Amino acid sequence: MLILRHMRPGSGLPWISWRRLITQSCTGNKNLDLTNEVKHRIEGHWKEHLSGGQFDPQNTKNKYYVLSMFPYPSGNLHMGHVRVYTIADAVARFQRMCGKNVFQPMGWDSFGLPAENAANQRGVEPASWTEQNIDQMRKQLKRLGCSFDWNHELSTCSPQYYRWTQHLFLMLHRHGLAYQNEALVNWDPVDKTVLADEQVDANGCSWRSGAKVEKKLLRQWFIRTSAYAKQLLDGLEDPTLRDWRDIINLQRHWIGECDGHAFTLLTSASGLLRVWTAHPEHLKDPHAFLVLRSNHHLSKIEDSSILSVENPFAGTTMPVVFGDNVKFPSKCDVYLAAPSFRSEDKELWDSHGLAFCSNGHDEASLNPGNWELLRKEVLQAATRLNVGGYRVSSKLQDWLISRQRYWGTPIPIVHCSKCGAVAVPEEQLPVTLPPKNSPKEAFLCECPKCGQKDARRETDTMDTFVDSSWYYLRYLDAQNSERIFDSELANRFMPVDLYIGGKEHAVLHLYYARFMNHFLHSCGLSPTSEPFSRLLVQGMVMGRSFRVKGSGRYVPEAEVEVVNAKKNQAVLKETKEQVVMGWEKMSKSKLNGVEPSDMFDEYGTDTTRLIILADVAPTSHRNWSSATFPGILNWQKRLWLTLEDFQAAREDTSPAQVDVNSEEFLADDAKLFDARNFYVKGATFNYRHAHQLSVAISKMQGLTNSLRRTPKHILRHGKQFERALAAQIIMLAPMAPHFASELWSKFVAVPGRLNPASQELQWTEDVLAQRWPDIDAAYNLDLSIKVNGFENCVIKVQRTLLDKVSHSDALDIAFNTESVTSYLIDKKIRTTNFVLYPGIEAILNIYVDKVQKKQKPEKSDDAEALPRV
């Protein structure tokens, strides 16, 4: 990279900027076929020249934070990784070319059970196994050509990272949001760890090991996410959230309707019991008691018949009975009965023969006129006593984070026989993992509170969802050893502008990440409550699978003879047994995966990137089939030939046979003016607004068709052809950076430039340093007017004028357009909205209701009988 001194345009003053001089082509001006060998040569030549992340933490004016969900380092990329990171990189490179200060980091979600199990099978430490996998996957991501900002790389299993995860836990603990309680949990007897409900399939088996899940009572650590349930539900209405689509509904369904309040009350068994009620004032009832389902885990403890729960709001102890004959709240196994408020609860009280010793509570205060006051008293007391009272649905439980495994973030708690559970002091963080299979003595320590020597460290580790609930903030300040992150940096660059990942993480991960950001926002560390403005939920990459009918055994494609592909009919080659064909998510167990490295070797990196982006929208599933490859392969060859034809035409020194000022020539050249603007407009919209990258490819292919149809004399003498070809290569660059770089170096080496002084092209710089092509000021764009969603008319407006059109301007235009006014004659306008995509298009939506005509009253028989005058 070289420093060049430039003159600031129009000022005469010098300024210093980093610029990359144009790198010479690796194929020169030879007429070479675009073979795989040539593609590999191109990629080998350009991989060191591709601009990576050039994030400037001081420049906030045009910030763009694009984040793809970080991977678990399994050792090798799969095609799902290739898809998500290619999408993210294409968007990041596009935004850089539009002048944005793009932040695109990468890291590793590196704790978890899979690494621990894999390391155990190989007899190695999980740390060394994980680090080896990270090294391998980092190389593969670099080969994929992604422009990640590796200076901000992080790994959740690094003590430099999990120190701050522990710090975050202690923050939650200080705020009363991290607590320990006994819970009946899903226990995987094979992996010997707790599973969340979502990790147990419909057959009651573990999602990972396949073992039948058991129920086990363990003392666990929880995070009180229910304290933020109402905020998280209301946050889904935040106007900054864009393209969340059905994810909004998934989140809303998970949280539930916050139509009640939850309290955590102390039991006589020294545990905490969650009590949910839609009527907090019922806790003021001195006769209140609890009904638990007969299979509740507390029914199995000794002396369950005398179990009771403290009621600090009435100053009583509530009896507990077990039964299933009450109307429990949805997804709830505790019922709060209030005999002084409900007659059916009084009958229940009498049927159980419950005794009650009055403490002198004024029962007269329980009359309906005081209920609202009682409710407020209960909720205020709950806040003061830190026993809940939060608005929450009956079904939403707190986040169980304890995991009985080694390879995870240690919970920074010390258990002392004298002091109980004591938080580890901040200055002693990180609490690091001991060597694998360490004896119990390794967990003995001194109590931070009383100094007792026989205290022991917590042996449970945290759910890996805790690690990933805040990583997007640490990325901004990944090397900070003094603070969790610089809140000033967060203020400048949060929220994430575009978050890209799979739908499988659209519930739990997003819920936990949103919770953590809401919490940090309440602590003044994050500028917004919602961490992610815009979501791009990409579909899975599906592979063709083959299963033997009857046994269901998966077999490789090589052993199958396809009889009828359209009807999914096939047989085994050897035995002629019937085989069921289908499309399923790629996996090793289904023998339908494709190794990315094989694709890179056979077709090249950029071709693989283009194939993964083409044909279907990023949000749709991608059926991976070699039958779809020729479209991209042929397009690349046509682009390659276009550059060769352009070079040959410009190097032709024979006398010109055409008048460049003739109407015919100017008309042909004008076609390229229209084509350039039309396809730049379409590609830009799909890069920037819709993120339909497959459509952007279609638009670019359309421009290629226009270029290929151009007569030779236009190639040789047409300014608009030169501009259109430049735009073609620039628009290709975010998706195929190596290939576009080579095309550009060939393009700028062609003699006889017709736009040498143009400000739109930086002739001395590589393609990735170019500005994104803009729509010409004189080009006419569309103002579409729609009525009830249907297009009524399209009005052509010059680009310079359209960019200034307001909502009221658009209405004026519509109401002066005959096709609109004639349609609206018998309609009543309900509302209108206006969307302007600068430099692309504008859309005015008019929503109307049909006016019902008043019917004339029918004449009565009496009226008919009246004599005419």
Residue pairs with C-beta under 8 A, 6 or more apart in sequence:
1 18
1 20
2 19
2 20
2 21
3 16
3 17
3 18
3 19
4 17
4 19
4 21
5 14
5 16
6 14
6 15
6 17
6 19
7 13
7 14
7 15
8 14
8 15
19 764
19 765
19 769
20 49
20 51
20 765
20 766
20 769
21 764
21 765
22 744
22 745
22 748
22 763
22 764
22 765
22 766
23 46
23 49
23 741
23 745
23 766
24 745
24 749
25 742
25 745
25 746
25 749
26 41
26 42
26 44
26 45
26 46
26 742
27 38
27 41
27 42
27 742
27 746
29 647
29 746
29 749
31 644
32 38
34 636
34 637
34 640
36 602
36 603
36 604
39 603
39 604
39 606
39 607
39 739
40 604
42 604
42 738
42 739
42 741
42 742
43 145
43 604
43 605
43 606
43 738
45 738
45 742
46 737
46 738
46 741
46 742
47 142
47 143
47 145
47 738
49 741
49 766
50 145
50 147
50 737
50 738
50 741
50 768
51 96
51 147
51 766
51 768
51 769
52 147
52 148
52 149
52 150
53 92
53 102
53 103
53 104
53 105
53 147
53 148
53 149
53 150
53 151
53 152
54 96
54 102
55 101
55 102
55 103
55 104
55 149
55 152
56 101
57 476
57 489
57 492
57 493
59 101
60 101
60 492
60 493
61 101
62 99
62 100
62 101
63 100
63 101
63 103
63 492
63 493
63 497
64 92
64 95
64 100
64 101
64 102
64 103
64 497
64 498
65 102
65 103
65 493
65 494
65 495
65 496
65 497
65 498
66 88
66 91
66 92
66 95
66 102
66 103
66 104
66 496
66 497
66 498
66 500
67 88
67 104
67 105
67 472
67 475
67 496
67 498
67 499
67 500
67 532
68 84
68 85
68 87
68 88
68 106
68 499
68 500
68 501
69 84
69 499
69 500
69 501
69 502
69 505
69 509
70 106
70 107
70 108
70 109
70 468
70 471
71 77
71 81
71 108
71 109
71 137
72 108
72 109
72 110
72 112
72 114
72 115
73 108
73 109
73 110
73 115
73 130
73 133
73 134
73 137
74 114
74 133
74 137
75 132
75 133
75 136
75 137
76 136
76 137
76 140
76 595
76 596
76 597
77 137
77 140
77 141
77 144
77 596
77 597
78 541
78 586
78 593
78 596
79 541
79 543
79 586
79 593
79 594
79 596
79 599
79 612
79 624
80 502
80 540
80 541
80 585
80 586
81 596
82 144
82 541
82 596
82 599
82 608
82 609
82 612
83 538
83 541
83 612
83 618
83 622
84 500
84 501
84 502
84 538
85 141
85 144
85 146
86 144
86 146
86 609
86 612
86 613
86 735
87 500
87 536
87 538
87 613
87 618
87 691
87 693
88 104
88 146
88 498
88 500
89 104
89 144
89 145
89 146
89 147
89 148
89 734
90 609
90 613
90 687
90 693
90 734
90 735
91 498
91 500
91 687
91 691
91 734
92 102
92 104
92 147
92 734
93 147
93 733
93 734
93 737
93 768
94 687
94 688
94 734
94 772
95 102
96 102
96 147
96 768
97 730
97 733
97 734
97 768
97 770
97 771
97 772
98 688
98 771
98 772
99 771
103 149
103 152
103 475
103 476
103 493
104 146
104 147
104 148
104 149
105 148
105 149
105 152
105 153
105 154
105 475
105 478
106 141
106 146
106 148
106 149
106 150
106 152
106 153
107 152
107 153
107 154
107 155
107 156
107 471
107 475
107 478
108 130
108 134
108 137
108 153
108 154
108 155
108 156
108 157
109 156
109 464
109 467
109 468
109 471
110 130
110 134
110 155
110 156
110 157
110 158
111 156
111 157
111 162
111 407
111 408
111 409
111 461
111 464
111 467
112 407
112 408
112 464
113 191
113 193
113 208
113 403
113 405
113 407
114 208
115 126
115 129
115 130
115 133
115 407
116 126
116 405
116 406
116 407
117 191
118 129
119 125
119 126
119 128
119 129
119 130
119 407
119 436
122 129
125 435
125 436
126 157
126 406
126 407
126 436
127 157
127 433
130 155
130 157
134 155
140 596
140 597
141 148
143 597
143 600
143 605
144 596
144 600
144 605
144 608
144 609
145 605
145 606
145 609
145 737
145 738
147 737
151 478
152 475
152 476
152 478
152 479
153 478
154 161
154 471
154 474
154 475
154 478
155 161
156 162
156 165
156 409
156 464
156 467
156 468
156 471
157 407
159 430
159 432
160 481
161 467
161 474
162 409
162 410
162 430
162 467
163 429
163 430
164 474
164 484
164 485
165 409
165 462
165 466
165 467
165 470
166 409
166 410
166 411
166 412
166 424
166 429
166 430
166 431
167 426
167 429
167 484
168 466
168 470
168 484
168 516
169 178
169 411
169 412
169 462
169 466
170 412
170 423
170 424
170 426
170 429
171 519
171 523
172 178
172 223
172 224
172 519
173 423
174 423
175 519
176 224
176 386
177 223
177 224
177 227
177 519
178 221
178 222
178 223
178 224
179 221
179 222
179 224
179 264
179 272
180 219
180 220
180 221
180 222
180 421
181 219
181 220
181 222
181 264
181 271
181 272
182 217
182 218
182 219
182 220
182 271
182 297
183 217
183 218
183 219
183 220
183 222
183 297
183 400
184 215
184 216
184 217
184 297
185 194
185 195
185 215
185 216
185 217
185 218
185 220
185 400
186 194
186 195
186 196
186 197
186 199
186 200
186 213
186 214
186 215
187 193
187 194
187 195
187 213
187 214
187 215
187 216
187 218
188 194
188 195
188 206
188 208
188 209
188 211
188 213
189 211
189 212
189 214
190 206
190 209
190 210
190 211
191 206
191 208
191 209
191 211
191 405
192 404
192 405
193 403
193 404
193 405
194 218
194 220
194 400
194 402
194 403
194 404
195 206
195 207
195 213
196 400
196 463
196 508
198 507
198 508
199 206
199 207
199 208
200 206
200 207
200 213
201 207
204 212
204 213
205 211
205 212
205 213
206 213
215 297
217 297
217 300
218 402
218 404
220 400
220 401
220 402
220 460
221 400
221 401
221 402
221 411
221 413
221 458
221 460
221 462
222 398
222 399
222 400
222 401
222 402
223 398
223 399
223 401
223 466
223 515
224 388
224 398
224 399
225 232
225 396
225 398
225 399
225 511
225 512
225 515
226 262
226 388
226 390
226 392
226 396
226 397
226 398
227 388
227 390
228 390
228 515
228 518
228 519
229 255
229 256
229 258
229 390
229 391
229 392
229 393
229 396
230 258
230 390
230 391
230 392
231 518
231 529
232 251
232 255
232 511
232 514
232 515
232 518
233 252
233 255
233 258
235 514
235 518
235 529
235 530
236 244
236 248
236 251
236 252
238 529
238 530
240 495
240 528
240 530
240 533
241 248
241 530
241 532
241 533
241 534
241 535
242 533
242 534
242 535
243 534
243 535
243 536
243 691
244 251
244 535
245 535
245 537
247 503
247 506
247 510
247 535
247 537
250 506
250 507
251 506
251 507
251 510
251 511
251 514
254 396
254 507
254 508
254 511
255 393
255 396
255 511
256 392
256 393
256 394
256 395
256 396
257 393
258 391
258 392
258 393
259 278
259 393
259 394
260 276
260 277
260 278
260 279
260 329
260 391
260 392
260 393
260 394
261 276
261 277
261 278
261 280
261 379
261 382
261 388
261 389
261 390
261 391
261 392
262 274
262 275
262 276
262 388
262 389
262 390
262 392
263 274
263 275
263 276
263 277
263 280
263 283
263 382
263 387
263 388
263 389
264 272
264 273
264 274
264 275
264 387
264 388
265 272
265 273
265 275
265 309
265 310
265 311
265 312
265 318
265 387
266 272
266 273
266 309
266 310
267 273
267 298
267 307
267 308
267 309
267 310
267 320
268 306
268 307
268 308
268 309
268 317
269 298
269 301
269 307
271 298
273 290
273 298
273 309
273 334
274 334
274 388
274 397
274 398
275 290
275 309
275 334
275 336
276 329
276 332
276 334
276 336
276 392
276 394
277 283
277 329
277 336
278 329
279 338
279 341
279 371
279 375
280 374
280 375
280 378
280 379
280 382
280 389
281 341
281 371
281 372
281 374
281 375
281 378
282 288
282 336
282 338
282 341
283 311
283 313
283 314
283 336
283 338
283 378
284 313
284 314
284 365
284 366
284 374
284 377
284 378
285 314
285 338
285 339
285 340
285 341
285 366
286 314
286 315
286 316
286 340
286 356
286 358
286 359
286 361
286 363
287 338
287 339
287 340
287 349
287 356
288 311
288 314
288 316
288 318
288 336
288 337
288 338
288 339
288 340
289 318
289 319
289 320
289 321
289 337
289 339
289 349
289 352
289 354
290 309
290 318
290 319
290 320
290 321
290 334
290 335
290 336
290 337
291 320
291 321
291 322
291 323
291 326
291 328
291 334
291 335
291 337
291 348
292 298
292 299
292 320
292 321
292 322
292 333
292 334
292 335
293 322
293 323
293 324
293 328
293 333
294 322
294 323
294 324
296 322
296 333
296 334
298 304
298 307
298 320
299 322
301 307
304 320
304 322
307 320
308 317
308 318
308 319
308 320
309 317
309 318
309 320
310 317
310 318
311 317
311 318
312 381
312 385
312 387
313 377
313 378
313 381
313 382
314 361
315 359
315 361
316 356
316 359
316 361
319 352
319 354
321 352
321 354
326 335
326 337
326 348
327 335
328 334
328 335
329 335
329 394
330 393
330 394
330 395
331 394
331 395
332 394
332 395
337 345
337 348
337 349
338 345
339 345
339 346
339 348
339 349
340 346
340 363
340 366
341 366
365 374
366 374
378 389
379 389
381 389
382 388
382 389
383 389
399 463
399 465
399 512
399 515
400 463
401 411
401 462
401 463
401 465
401 466
402 411
402 460
402 461
402 462
402 463
403 460
403 461
403 462
403 463
404 459
404 460
405 461
406 433
406 436
406 461
407 433
407 461
408 461
408 462
408 463
408 464
409 461
409 462
409 466
409 467
410 430
410 431
410 432
410 433
410 457
410 458
410 461
410 462
411 458
411 460
411 461
411 462
412 423
412 424
412 429
412 431
412 458
413 421
413 422
413 423
413 424
413 457
413 458
414 421
414 422
414 423
414 424
414 445
414 447
414 448
414 455
414 456
414 457
414 458
415 421
415 422
415 455
415 456
415 457
415 458
416 422
416 447
416 449
416 450
416 452
416 455
417 452
417 454
417 455
418 447
418 450
418 452
419 447
419 449
419 450
419 452
421 458
422 447
422 448
422 449
422 455
423 448
424 431
424 448
425 448
428 448
431 457
434 442
434 443
435 442
440 456
443 456
443 457
443 459
444 453
444 454
444 455
444 456
444 457
445 455
445 456
445 457
446 452
446 453
446 455
447 455
465 508
465 509
465 512
466 512
468 509
468 512
468 513
469 509
469 512
469 513
469 515
469 516
470 513
470 516
470 517
470 520
472 494
472 496
472 499
472 513
472 531
472 532
473 484
473 485
473 490
473 494
473 517
473 520
473 525
473 526
473 531
474 484
474 485
476 485
476 486
476 489
476 490
476 493
476 494
477 483
477 485
477 486
477 489
480 486
484 525
485 525
487 524
487 525
487 526
490 525
490 526
490 527
491 527
494 526
494 527
494 528
494 531
495 527
495 528
495 530
495 531
495 532
495 533
496 531
496 532
496 533
497 533
497 534
498 533
498 534
498 535
498 536
498 691
499 532
499 534
499 535
499 536
500 535
500 536
500 538
501 509
501 537
501 538
502 537
502 538
502 540
503 537
503 539
506 537
510 532
513 531
513 532
514 530
514 531
514 532
517 526
517 528
517 529
517 530
517 531
518 529
518 530
520 526
521 527
521 528
521 529
536 618
536 619
536 691
537 619
538 618
538 619
539 616
539 617
539 618
539 619
539 620
539 621
539 622
540 585
540 586
540 621
540 622
541 585
541 586
541 612
541 621
541 622
541 624
542 583
542 584
542 585
542 586
542 621
542 622
542 623
542 624
543 583
543 584
543 585
543 586
543 590
543 592
543 593
543 594
543 624
544 557
544 581
544 582
544 583
544 592
544 623
544 624
544 625
545 554
545 581
545 582
545 583
545 584
545 590
545 591
545 592
546 554
546 555
546 556
546 557
546 559
546 560
546 570
546 579
546 580
546 581
546 591
546 592
547 553
547 554
547 555
547 579
547 580
547 582
548 555
548 572
548 577
548 578
548 579
548 580
549 577
549 578
549 579
549 580
550 577
550 578
554 589
554 590
554 591
554 592
555 572
555 579
555 591
556 591
557 591
557 592
559 572
559 573
559 574
560 570
560 571
560 572
560 573
560 579
560 581
561 570
561 571
561 572
561 573
562 569
562 570
562 581
563 569
563 570
563 571
565 581
568 580
568 581
568 582
569 578
569 581
570 578
570 579
570 580
570 581
571 577
571 578
571 579
572 579
583 621
583 623
584 590
584 592
586 592
586 593
586 594
586 624
587 593
594 624
596 608
599 608
599 611
600 608
603 611
603 629
603 633
604 739
605 738
606 636
606 735
606 736
606 737
606 738
606 739
607 632
607 633
607 636
607 736
609 735
609 736
610 632
610 635
610 636
610 697
610 735
610 736
611 628
611 629
611 632
612 622
613 693
613 694
613 697
613 735
614 628
614 631
614 632
614 694
614 697
615 622
615 628
615 631
615 694
616 622
616 694
617 692
617 693
617 694
617 695
618 691
618 692
618 693
618 694
635 701
635 704
636 736
636 739
638 704
638 708
639 704
639 728
639 732
639 739
639 743
640 743
641 708
642 704
642 707
642 708
642 725
642 728
643 725
643 743
643 746
643 747
645 712
645 715
646 715
646 721
646 725
646 747
646 750
647 746
647 750
649 712
649 715
649 716
650 715
650 716
650 750
650 751
650 752
651 750
651 751
652 716
656 713
656 716
656 717
657 713
658 665
658 713
658 717
659 665
660 717
665 713
665 714
665 717
665 718
668 710
668 711
668 714
668 718
669 714
669 718
669 719
669 720
669 721
670 720
671 706
671 710
671 720
672 706
672 707
672 710
672 714
672 718
672 720
672 721
672 723
672 724
673 720
673 723
673 724
673 776
673 779
674 779
675 702
675 703
675 706
675 707
675 724
676 703
676 720
676 723
676 724
676 727
676 773
676 776
677 775
677 776
677 779
678 702
679 699
679 700
679 702
679 703
679 706
679 727
680 703
680 727
680 731
680 773
680 774
680 775
681 775
681 781
681 839
681 840
681 841
682 695
682 696
682 699
682 702
683 696
683 699
683 700
683 703
683 731
684 772
684 773
684 775
684 839
684 840
685 837
685 840
685 841
686 692
686 693
686 695
686 696
686 699
687 693
687 696
687 734
689 837
689 840
693 735
696 731
696 735
697 735
700 728
700 731
700 732
703 724
703 727
703 728
703 731
704 728
706 724
707 721
707 724
707 725
707 728
710 718
710 721
714 721
715 721
717 754
718 754
719 754
719 755
722 753
722 754
722 755
723 755
723 758
723 760
725 747
726 747
726 761
726 773
727 773
729 740
729 743
729 744
729 747
729 767
730 740
730 744
730 767
730 770
730 772
730 773
731 772
731 773
732 739
732 740
732 743
733 740
733 741
733 744
733 767
733 768
733 770
737 767
737 768
740 767
740 768
741 766
741 767
741 768
743 767
744 766
744 767
744 770
745 766
748 763
753 763
755 761
756 763
760 771
760 773
760 774
761 770
762 769
762 770
762 771
774 839
775 781
775 799
775 839
775 840
776 799
777 798
777 799
777 800
778 798
778 799
778 800
779 798
779 799
780 796
780 797
780 798
780 799
781 796
781 797
781 798
781 799
781 802
781 839
781 840
781 841
781 842
782 794
782 795
782 796
782 797
782 841
782 842
783 794
783 795
783 796
783 797
783 802
783 805
783 810
783 813
783 841
783 842
783 843
783 844
784 791
784 793
784 794
784 841
784 842
784 843
784 844
785 791
785 792
785 793
785 794
785 795
785 810
785 813
785 814
785 817
785 820
785 844
785 846
786 792
786 843
786 844
786 845
786 846
787 820
787 823
787 824
787 827
787 846
787 847
787 848
788 846
788 847
788 848
789 845
792 819
792 820
792 823
792 846
793 817
793 819
793 820
795 813
795 817
797 805
797 842
799 839
802 836
802 841
802 842
803 836
803 838
803 839
805 813
805 836
805 842
806 834
807 832
807 833
807 834
807 844
810 834
810 842
810 844
811 832
811 834
811 844
813 844
814 820
814 844
814 846
815 821
820 846
824 846
824 848
826 850
826 851
826 853
827 848
827 849
827 850
827 851
828 848
828 849
828 850
828 851
829 846
829 847
829 848
830 847
830 848
830 849
831 847
832 844
832 845
832 846
832 847
833 844
833 845
834 842
834 843
834 844
834 845
835 842
835 843
835 845
836 842
